[in-house]
Amino acid sequence: MNFSWKKFLEELRVLIILVIIAFTIKSTLVEIYVVPTGSMEDTILTGDMLIGNKFIYGMRTPIWIGIPYTRRGFHIPWFRLPAFKEVESGDVTIFEFPRDPFQKYVKRCIGVAGDSISINIATITVNSDTMHFPDEGKYIKGFKYDKDKVEKLYSYFTGNRDNLESFVVPYKGMKIDFNNVDDWQTAISLMVQDGNDVKLGSKTFTMIDPYEVARTHGFLKYKLLKLISSSRKAAMREQKDRSRFINKLNNEYKADNLVNPWYINYGFENSEYLKNNITINGETLSELGVYTLKHDYYFFMGDNRDSSYDSRFWGFVPDTQILGTPLFALVNLFKFKLRMKVVS
């Protein structure tokens, strides 16, 4: 059989077109997600494969081009088409994790931009109305965490996670007065999430957290490994891999002069130093005086409230990182079971 360049090029052209179509559908219309944790049980189970609707909140064009399932690529300009509906309190929502956008999270929206939220002995109040516990929500009895250690790591909010004093979810047009900032970590995080170039001297603030990247690195791989290997052996391999990975990330951070807002010491009171040395797009905070937010934000929690790593620990999600909503759980990969369950 004679080789034909013409036939080869035609088949290659068709293949490229199919890849572009598949990439476009995955990026803008429908995508499959696998849930690795139990933070939404029993609404969504660990190992559920979800079919996600990515156009209901406004189809977002691709924001990044690169090699799938790697971090090798580059960002591209993007825009969002008009939404069929807005995110509402109570919606189960898929979004990019602010501290590592390559990770996709699914949680229930507790509050939208402008909402007033408080939590008192695990009772959530939104704009004076009690948000009832989801029908399929679940509490894990006996779940414990080191309160002092957690609050040292995640000082975004004070107090334990079953009690939060009333706060307002940030909204477009909300003003941050730099002469009256109580929580610099929150203020700086919002300015970074708002899309600004925020610096302290030669260091650039970023929301990407190397510890979060390392925490999720290989998570699904080692979950699956435990099915065919001993849990102890898998855990040892995961810990070794994670340690090596976090060292690599930290070295990259130092080389790029990156720093996270929460690296500022909790309780730092020298506001004058921060106002005179932190710059937003080249201007110091003292020169700006007041900053007006350009985006709306959301507050999310898992239905499994006692075992969910959510906005109570890492803060708000900007509208730019909202992706869509899960339509239904197709199968459960960890239990090898057909689900066909509508998610609500």
C-alpha angles and dihedrals in degrees: 000000000000118000112241119203090192093057091043093052091047092052090046090052091052091048092051091049091051091049091050091049092048091047091049093050092047093047100044115016119024132000137176119234130187116210111219099183139050098235092119099042131174093012088055121014130217107271096022116150107220130200106217128206105218100179103054093086092040122297111263117209117230111292098187137033122199148100110323116251092013134086093235110117143063140263122253134195113276143179138194125235121223114290126242088215139355124247108268134196106273096029117132101230138189115216143156114268105247093222093050115014091192086071116077117210130195118203140143117267109240100175137011128207111308096015119135111226134185133168120208118180089337092309109127119213120192117187091339092309122111114239105219122224111265115261091241096034117124138205118213106221115224096018107154138180135180100259095197093047094047094049091049090054098038110032093157088114129019125230127033122310095255090059124048124163116236115286136167121240106239116255140190108279094025111138127225111205107205091203090061107041117141097175115037093181091060093043094050092044091054093049090051093046088049088067102258132140100243119183141176105201108307094342122096120214115233134176091217106106117201091206091056091047090051092045092059097034108120092352095138092040092058092042088058092042090060088062092063101026137041115284090232094053092046091049092051092050091047093051092049092047092047094050091052091046096049091051090053092049093048091052090051090050093052091048091051094043093237126160136177124234091236091058087078105101112263109249093025103164103181094104092160091061092051093046092051097042107034112084131196112205089337099315123105119237089245090058092048097044093182132032123203117210116239098198142051120242137207137210117219136189135178121246088234088066099178092054105036129112100210147128090314087071107029106024137230133354118224121227089247090069098050109115109173145276133288113252099193144334107253104187138343109240096193094052096033088229133140109240111172090177125157110231116224 
